[in-house]
Amino acid sequence: MPYHKDKQQAFQAAQQGMENAMELYLDIVRDSASYGHQLKHLKNEVNEAYQQIENALEVASEHQRIQLEKYQQDLEEMIKGVEVGE
């Protein structure tokens, strides 16, 4: 049972990291005076989410793995979106 709990906790941490990054991405204001600060904060959140996803992938079930890989793709799209806007 502890192994299953670890898998679930790792997945939930990755999910939370993804939600945090997505929230920042959606709230970023490109024409704001604080855009640079917001962008730096977003990149930190994205990096943290990537790390949580990598950790979760080590113990993930097949179903979780599919979702985690989708999260990675979404994070890549977020970064592309802000880099294009820079």
C-alpha positions in Angstrom: 0.0 0.0 0.0 2.8 2.6 0.7 3.9 2.2 -2.9 0.5 3.0 -4.2 0.3 6.0 -1.8 3.6 7.3 -3.1 2.4 7.0 -6.7 -0.7 8.9 -5.9 1.1 11.6 -3.9 3.7 12.0 -6.7 0.9 12.4 -9.3 -1.0 14.8 -7.1 2.2 17.0 -6.6 2.7 17.0 -10.4 -0.9 17.9 -11.0 -0.7 20.7 -8.4 2.5 22.0 -10.0 0.8 22.0 -13.4 -2.3 23.9 -12.0 0.0 26.5 -10.4 1.9 27.1 -13.7 -1.3 27.3 -15.7 -2.8 29.8 -13.3 0.3 32.0 -13.6 0.3 31.6 -17.4 -3.3 32.7 -17.7 -2.8 35.7 -15.4 0.3 37.0 -17.0 -0.2 40.5 -18.4 2.1 41.1 -21.4 1.8 44.9 -21.4 2.2 45.3 -17.7 5.2 47.0 -16.1 5.7 43.9 -14.1 5.7 41.5 -17.1 9.3 40.6 -16.6 8.8 39.7 -13.0 5.6 37.7 -13.9 7.5 35.9 -16.6 10.4 35.0 -14.3 7.9 33.7 -11.7 6.1 31.7 -14.4 9.4 30.1 -15.6 10.2 29.1 -12.0 6.8 27.5 -11.6 7.2 25.7 -15.0 10.6 24.4 -13.9 9.2 23.2 -10.6 6.2 21.5 -12.4 8.6 19.8 -14.8 10.6 18.4 -11.8 7.4 17.2 -10.1 6.3 15.5 -13.3 9.7 13.8 -13.8 9.5 12.5 -10.2 6.0 11.3 -10.7 6.9 9.6 -14.0 9.4 7.4 -12.1 6.5 5.6 -10.2 3.5 6.4 -12.4 0.9 3.9 -13.6 0.2 3.7 -17.3 -2.9 6.0 -17.0 -0.9 8.5 -14.9 2.0 8.4 -17.4 -0.3 9.4 -20.2 -1.6 12.4 -18.2 1.9 13.4 -17.0 3.2 13.4 -20.6 0.2 15.6 -21.6 1.2 18.0 -18.8 4.8 18.1 -20.2 3.4 19.0 -23.6 1.2 21.7 -22.1 4.1 23.2 -20.2 6.1 23.3 -23.5 3.3 25.1 -25.2 3.1 27.6 -22.3 6.8 28.4 -22.7 6.5 28.7 -26.4 3.5 31.1 -25.9 5.4 33.5 -23.7 8.6 33.3 -25.7 6.7 34.2 -28.9 5.1 37.1 -27.0 8.5 38.4 -25.7 
